[in-house]
Amino acid sequence: MIDSTINPNIDRIALKLKTIPESPGVYQHLDAEGKVIYVGKARNLRSRVSSYFSHYDDKSAKIKMLVRNIYDTRVTVVATEVDALLLENSLIKQYQPRYNSMLKDDKSYPYLLITDEEYPRLLYIRKHARTPRGQLFGPYPNGVILRQLQDIIRSLFRYRTCNTMGKRPCMKHQIGLCGAPCAGLQSREEYLATFDNIRRILRGDFDDILHDLERQMLALAAELRFEEAEGVKRQIRLLEEYQSRSTVVGTNVKDVDVVSIESDERYAWVNFMRIRNGAIIYSFSNEIKKQLDESDAEILAAVIPALHEQTGSTATEVVVPMAVADLPEGYLRQNTAPRGDRRKLLDLSQRNVESYRKQCQHQHALTQGAAAPQALKQLERLQKALLLPSLPMDIECFDNSNIQGAYPVAGMVRFTAGKPNRKEYRKFNIKTVEGPDDYASMAEVIQRRYSRLSDEGAKLPDLLIVDGGAGQMEVARAVVHDSLHLQIPIAGLAKNDRHRTSELLRYNEQGEIAVVQLKPTDPLFHLLEQIQNEVHRYAITFHKDKRSKGTFRTSLTDIPGIGAQTARDLLLRFGSVKQVGLQTLDDLSAAIGPAKAQLVYDHLHA
């Protein structure tokens, strides 16, 4: 339990923790002013709330900040986990707590609204305080897609668009766009039936409406009303054409939500797709600013219920890239290992969220200070110089380090938007290579890195740079393109005799290695030099760490029965192996115990 130096209110909070029930529910952390600063749900309220005030040193910086600001905690017990999920979502919307990851305001997205009027209208709107009463459909990713859907519906059905109904038919009736219910030329029952069909289209219920239209067409033909039957046949044809265009997988995928996520240290990006009868009813992406270093699964646990409610989804299945532990059992069936059509949908959602992430990062780069536009400009120049298909927002660079083949290691750094992304740095112990073989070492670490990312379906970099010349590039190409069949662009950074960055290498249109001419004073050259120096520093540091550990392991750990930890304890206490040998048996026993002390003493005095 933390003490009063961290939170001066801890004594009072500790007493309250004892009264919190061990039941499912929702908890709210409040600050000294009584403002809700965090809302969460739990299967066991007492256990979850108490966890904030223990093991403080293991917490992230943001959670530590939250804990320091908690003045009081209140809880609400509910019957089931599903109730807790819904209440948590409602409270987050109500209070918008500072430390919760928040979705952007859904008022910015366009919707379609069927108005609550005697003769309804179909309106294109964005949510605001004066939104007319009615049934909302959406949100949609952008206005263009929504307008196209409106045009399809307009070509299928006749309905009024006027703000107020007059007494006589208007021009819309004359050109066949309205049935003129205002003049009694269309009954209210017939008009409302039209909007029942529009609702079905917006929900993606193509099969039901097609069957109804086919029955209607046959009934009209049986009554010899062939002209009207032909009009219904035209509706069927248009609807089937629209369904074929909007269907991306088999219609056996009836009612499913698909969610994918990308994230970095500060933000997460989520794509949400609603699928009905194989068609994407709507798809949109959202950016979430992290507040407490949340994992992807924790963010999805908050986002999925919010999007499910926000879109009025009727799905009972959600396809996700990972298990989301905090979704109550029975709320939505999670499909974390989709196959067939569902796999295609998740891949499509993943491509959408990757594209959206890059868009957002571009916007952040343009707005985050004077240096950011310059970094973005250099990435655009790099894209042009290397003939890349997209802006290299994520660049990964590899370097090897060894001394005559001893302690071989490699390092990988990732630069995102022109800046080091240290969360994504990786270290590699060379496992399969004997002796000082840089080419084989490079092949091993690249194979290990990208085969794992490919198997996990994780985000691949926009550019791979090897710290070396043409030989290292060919090794990378053999692994990435020929062996793994991944389409990652490859470049090389060569050094001169003074071990300084001298050349940028690329593959030209003929697949040959060519030199990109850059002056040492060029800002792009400085960015590449920074990447090369960083990966070299990272690999060398790792090599030094491993080498230093190897030094004492070869001396004290040669003693049977003495492991690395015991050897480390002795060196930390006495300073060197020589000093260990000068100690008495009693001194060694006080440090590591009598049994191990006897082993060390006998070995060093033999």
N, C-alpha and C positions, 0 to 999 in steps of 0.2 A: 504494500500500500504506500502511496506517495505521502510526503510530509507537507507541513504548512509552508515550507520555503517554495514549494512548487505551486500549491493552491492553498491560500490562507483559509479557505472554507472547508478543508478536508475533514475536520472533526465532525462538523454537522452533517456533511455528505455521508461519512462513514456510518453514522447512526441511521440515516435514511436507507442506506443500502440493505441493512438488515431487515427492513420492513417490505422490501420489494418482493412480490410473489415470484415463484418459479413457474410461471405460466407464459404462454405465447401472448404477445402484445406489441405495443408501440411505445417507445420512450422519446422524451423531448429534453434536450439539454438547454438550459436557460442561462443567460449572463446576469450580471448584477443589476441590470436595469429591467429584468424580467422579459427580455426579448429572446425568442426561440432562436438558437444558433445552430442546432442540429436535430434532425429527426431520423430515427432508425427503427427497425423492427427486429424481433428476436423470437426464437422458439422458447428460450428460457430468459426472461427479463432480468432476473437477479444476476445470473452468470454473465450475461452480455454487458449490462451496465457496469458491474464491478470490474470487468476486464479493462475499462478505460483507466482505472486508477491503480493498476498493478503493472509491474515490469515496465516502468516508465522509460528506462534507458533503451529499451528495444523498440520503442515507438518511433514513427517517422516524425520529422520536424513539424509537419502540419497537424498531426494528431496531438503532439505535445502542446502546440499552441491552443488547440481546442480545449484540452484538459485544463490548462492554466486559466482559461476564461469561464469554466463552468462554475456557476454559483448555486444552481439547484437543478434537480432532475425530477420530472414528473412522468408517470407511466399510465397507460391505458390498457387494461386487460381485455382481450377479446376471446371469442370462442374457438376460432380456428386460425391457422396460418394464412389462409386466404383472406379472412377478415383483416388480419394485421397488414397484409400487403396492400389492400385497398385503402385502409385508413392511413397508412404511411404515405401513399401517393396523394391522398386528399390533403393531408397536413402540409406536405412539402409545397403543394400548390398554394395553400392558404398563407403560409408564413414565409415562404421562399428563404429558408435558413441560409446563413452565410456559408456554412461549411458543407452543405450538401451540393453534390454535382447537379447542376440545373440544366434542363433542356432549354434551348432558346425559346422565346415566346412564340407560340404557335399562331399568333395573330398575323405574322408575316406571310403565312402560306395561303394560297387561294383555295377556296371551297366552292362547291355547288350547293345551292340551297333550294329546296322545294318549299315554297311559302305556305304558311298555315292560313289559307284564304278559301272562300267558298269555291272559287275557280283558281287553283294554284298556278304559280308561275315558277319557272326555273331560272335562278339568278346566279351570276358569277359574283362572288363576294370575297372580301378578306375580313376576318373577325374584328369587330370593334364594338363599342358600347351600344351603338344603335343598330346592331344587326337585327333584321326583321325576324319575327318568330317563324319557326318552321323546322324542317328536317335537314341537317347538314350532311354532306358527303365529302369526304376528303380527310386530311389535306392532300393536295396534289403538288408534285415537285416544282412545277412552274406554270405560268399562265398559258404558255403555248400549248402544252399538252391538254390542259383543261379546255381551251378554246376549240381544239380539234375534236374533243369528245362532245362538246356542245353542238358542233356542226353535224356530227353523225346523228345525234338525237334529233336535231332539227330536221334532218332529211328523212327521218323515219316517222315522226309524229307531228301532228298539228296542235299547237297550243298557243295561248295568248302571251304577248310580251308587253302589252300596254300597262301603264301604271294604274289607270282607272278605266273601268269598263264603260263604254258609251251605250247608245241605244241602237246604233246602226253598224253594219259591217264596215270595216276599214279596208285599206289597201292590202293588208296582210291576208285577209280572206280572199281578195280578188286573185292574188298570186298563189293561193293554195297553202299558205303557211299557218292559217288559223281556221278553226271550224266555226267561228263566230257564235260562241255561246251567248254573247251579249244580245244578239238578235233572235235568240231561240232556235238557231239553225243547227245547234248541237246540244244534246241533252246533258245535264249535269252528270248522269250516270256514265254516259259514254266518255265525257271529258275526264272524269276521275279514273276510269279504266285506262285511259291513255297514260296517266301519271303512275298508275300501278306498274305499267310496263316500263316506264322510265326508271322507276325505283329498281326494278329487276336488273336493268342494264347497268345501273350505277353500282349495284351489288355484285354484278358479274353472273347473274342467273340466266345464262343464255339458253340452256336446254329447256327450261320451263317456258320461257317466252316464245321460243321457236315452236314448241309443240302447240301452244295455244294459238299462235298465228296460223299454223298449218291446219288446225281444226276449223278455225274461223274461215280460212280460204276455201276449204272443202264444203263447208256449210253454205257459203255464198254461191259457190258454183252449183251446188245442188238446187238452190233456189233460182238458178239461171241469172244471177246477178254477176255476170262475168266481168263487167268493168270494175266493180268493187273488188271482186276476187283478184283481178290483175293488180290492183293497188296493194292488196295485202301480200301478193306474191313478190312485188317489188320491195316491200318492207323486209320480207324474209331474205331476199337476195342481199340487200344492203347489210342486214344484221349478220348474215353468214360471212360476208366479206370483211366486216369489221372484226368479227370473232377470229377469223383466220389471220388477220393482221396482228391482233393483240395477243394471240396465243403463242407462247414461247416454248411450252412443253405439252405433253399429252393432257387431254382433258380429264384424265383419271385423277389428277391432282385437284381435288374439289375445293377445299377451303383450308388454306394454310397461310401462316405468317412466316416470313423469312427475315432474319436479322443478322447482320454482320458488323464487325467493329475493327477499327484501327486506332492506335493510340501512341502517344509519346509521353514525355515526362509531364507535360502541362495540359494536353488536350486529348480528348477521345472523339472519334468521328464514327457515327452509327448510320447504317443504311437500313431502312425498313421497307419491306414489300408485302403487299396484300395480294394473295393469289386466289382466284376463283375460276374453276373449270379450265385450268391451264393458262389463264390470262392474268397479266399484271393489272389489277384494278387501279392501283396507284403505288408509287414508289417515291420516297423522298429521303434525303440525308440530313443529318443534324450534327452540329458541333457542340461538344460539352466541355466546359472548362473544369478540370479536376480541382478538388478542394482538399482532399486528404490522401493523396497518393493511392487512389482506388485502383484495384486490379480490373482487367477487362470484364471478368465474371461479375464483380461487384457492381460495375457500371451497368451491365446488361440486366442485373437483377432489379435495378431502379428504373431503367429505361423501358424494358419490355412491357410491364404493366401500364406505364404511362401512355405508351404508344397504342397499346391494345384498347385502352379506354378512349383515348383521343380520337382514334379512327373508327370507333364503333365496331371493332372487329368481332366476328362471330366464330373465328377459328378456334379449334380445340388443340391444334398442333402448331408448334413453332420450331422451325429449322434454325439451328444456331451452330456456330463453329466450335463451341465448347460447352461443357456442362455448367449450368448456372445453379449453384447449390441453394441459393436463397429464394428460389421460386418454390412455393409450397407444392407438395405433391398433389396432383389432381387439378391444379389451376390451369396449366397448359402442359400437354405432353411434349417433352423435349425430344427432338430428333438431332442428336449430336454426331451421328455417323450416317448421313444421308447417302442414298445410292440412286442411280438412274436419274429421273427427272428432277427429284429434289436436290441431288448433287449439282445439276446444271443451274438450278435456281440459286443455290448458295454461292456458286462460282460467279454468277451474274451479279448478285448483290455485293460480293467482295470486290468485283471490278468497279462497281459504282462507288463504293466507299473509298477505294484507293484514289479514284479520280477526284472525288470531293475533297479528300484530305489534301491533295496537291493544290487544288484551287484555294483552299483556306490558308495553306502555308504561303502561297503567293501573296494573298491579301495581308497576312501578318507581316511578311517581309517588306511590303510596301508601306506599312504604317508604323513599324517599330523603329523609329529613330532615323537619323541621317545615314548611318552606315548600312542599314538593311537594303535600301534600293540599290546601293553599289554592289552588295553581295549578289542580289538577284540578277543584276546586269552581267556580272561575271559568269554566273551559271548559264545565262542565255548565250553568252559568247562561247562558253565551253560546249554547249549543245551544238552550236553551229560548227565549231572547229572539229568536233568528233563525229559529226553527222548522226547525232543521236535522235531517236524517234520522239523523245519527250524530254522535258527539262530535268536535269539530274539533281533532283531535290535530295535524294539519298545516295551518297557515294561511299563505297566501302573500299578500303585499301589494306593490303597484306604486306608483311615483312617477316623474314626469318632472322634468327640470331643463334649462333653457336660459336664455340672455340675449338677448332680442329675436330668438329663433330661431337664434342662433349656438351652435355646438357642442351640438346637441340630443342628450341621452342619457336613459336611464331606468334605474332600479334596481329589483330585486326582492329581498325578503328572505323567508325562511321561518322560522316559529316552530313548533317541535315540542314538544308537551306544555307549552306556555306559555313556552318558552325559545328564544332565538335559535339557529338551526341554520345556522351560518355556512358550513358546507361546501356548503349548497344555495343560497347567495346567487348572484344572476346580474346581470351588467351588459349593457346593450343600447346600441349606437350606433344612433340613428334613421337609417334609410337611405332611406325613401321620402317623407318629409314635407318640404315647403319652407316655411320661415317658422315663426313661433310658433303652432303649432296643437296644443294639448295633447290634444284629443279624437282627432285622427288619430294622434298619437304613441302614445297609450294603446292604440288599436286595433291598431297595428302590432306593439307588443311583446307584447301578449296573444295575438295571432294567431300570432306566431313561437314563443312559449313553449309554448302548448298544442297547436298542430298538431304540433310535434316530439314532445312527450310522447305524444300520441295515436298517432302513427305508430310510435313505438318500443314502445308498449304499457307505458309506464312509469307509476309511481304518480302519480295526480292528487291535488291537495290536497283536504282536506275543506271548505275555505272559501277563497274569493278575496275579498280586500278591496282596493278602489281608494282611493287617497288623493285624495279629491275628493267632490263632491256628486252630485246626481241625474244630471247630464249624463254624468259619467264612468261611473256605474253602467249607464246605458243603453247606452253604447258597449261596455262589457264584456259586457253581456247579448247584444247584437247579434252579437258575435264568438263568445262561448262557446256560447250556446244556439242561436242562429239559424244561424250559419255552420258551426261545428264540431260542433254537435249533441252537446255534452258536458253532463252533468248536474252541474256544479260550482256550489254555492250562491254567491251574490254579495252582498256588503255594501259600504257606503261609509262613509268617515270624513271628515266635513266640518270645516273650521276656521272660526274667527270672524275678526273684523277684525284681531285681534292675532296672527293666525297660530297660534292654539292649538286643540287638539282641542276641538270643541264638541258634535258630534252623531254618533250611530251610526245609519245608515240601513239599512233592509232592505226586501225585497219581501214584502208581505202575501199572504193567501190569494187575493186578487183580482188579484195581479200588479202592484199599485200600490206606489209607494215610500212608506214610512212611517218616522217617527222613533221610535227606541227610547229611552224616557226613562231617563236615567242621571244620577245626581248626580256632580259632580266629585270627591267624596270616596269614591265607590264603588270598591272594589278592581278590579272588572271594567273600570271606566273607566280606571284606572291601567294595566291590562294593554294595553288598546287604544291608549292614549296612548303607551306604550312602543313598540308595533309601528309606529305612525305616525311617531314621532320617529326610530326606527331606519331606516326606509326612506327618510325625508327626508335623514338624515345620509349614508346610503350613496349615494344619487343625487347629492347635492351634492358629496361627496368625489370621485366619479367625474368629475363635470362640471369640478371645479377641476383635476383631473389632466389632463384632455383640453385644457382651456383653456390651462394652463401650457405644455403641449407645443406647442399651436398658436401661442403667442406667439413662440417662437424659430424655429419653422418658417417664419414669414412674413418673417423678416429674413435670416438667414444662408442658409436653404435657397432663397432667391430667386436665389442665385448659381448659374448653370449649372455642373453637375458637382459640386456640394456637396450631399450627402444629409443626412438627419436625424441619423445617427450622427456624422458629421464635425462638424456644427454643435453637437451635444451635447458632443462632446469639447472643442471650443474654448471653449464657455461654462463647462464644468466647470473648465477649466484657467485661464482668464483672468477669469471672473466676469461679463462683460457684453459686448454687441456693441461698446460704446464702447471698452472695454479691448482688444478684439481689433483694432480699427482703429488703436490706438496702438502695436502691436507691430511690430518690424522683420521683414523677410522671413526672416531667419535664425531668429528666435523662432518664427514660424509654421511654418517647415520642420521645426524640432525637434519640434513638436507633431503635425503631420499629414502630413509629407512634403513635398518640394519642389514637386511638380506641383500638388497641391491648394493649397499655400501661395501659389503664384503667382496662382492664380485668385482667392483671397480678397483678397490684397494689391492686385491690379489693380482689383478691383471696389470695394473700400473707399477707394481713393485715386484713383479716376477723376475 
